[in-house]
Structures are given as structure tokens and as C-alpha cells.
Amino acid sequence: MDNPTTFIFLQRSAEAQAKAAHSFARLLTLAETRDSGQVRTIAKFLAATYNGADFSFDLFGLRTLDVAISDDMLICLDALRWGKADLYQLVPDGDKRIQAVIELWGLQSDSV
């Protein structure tokens, strides 16, 4: 790894993923345990990060959320940009938990 630019990109990627693991876990816990309009938006966001081809997310929804929640979403988007791992893989039982959130909130695939 002689190229300093490569090192910087790898470092930024690792930092983004580490931050996203915590943010994604917080968002997932809210979607699993709370019930409000904001949480439905969180569930839609989580579904879109899980399978964006089937679940779209209107980014203007970020404007309707508390700052801490939208900050967590932006952190997750940064990690998606680096693309080292799917976000659901950063939390224990992420695949199963995301599928349960999709079912809990009655989210429908856009392709149906």
C-alpha cells in the first residue's frame, strides 16, 4: 500500500463503516420497538438500504425527522457510498431483523 491516496480511502471507508454500524443499529432498534410517523420513515429507509430495487426512499423524508435520526441516516448513506458491506451485515441477525421490520411495518415492494 505505497499509494497514500489508497490508504486515505481505506481509512475513510473503515471509519464510515464503523460509524454506520452504530447508527444502523440505533435506527433498527427504533423500527423494532417504537410506533410513530417518524419510525415508519425509519422503516422505509432501512428497507431501502436493504433492497433499494424493491423499496424506494424519498430523501425529502429526512426533513421530517428529528436531527439525531436524520444524522444517523446520513451516516448510513456515507457507509453505503463506500460500499464495503451491506449495512444489515453490520448488526447481529441483521438480515432477519430487517425482514421482520419490513413485515412489521407492512412495507410493500415497489415492484409488486
Secondary structure, 3 states (H helix, E strand, C coil): CCCHHHHHHHHHHHHHHHHHHHHHHHHHHHHHHCCCHHHHHHHHHHHHHHCCCCCCCCHHHHHHCCHHHHHHHHHHHHHHHHCCCCHHHHCCCHHHHHHHHHHHCCCCCCCC
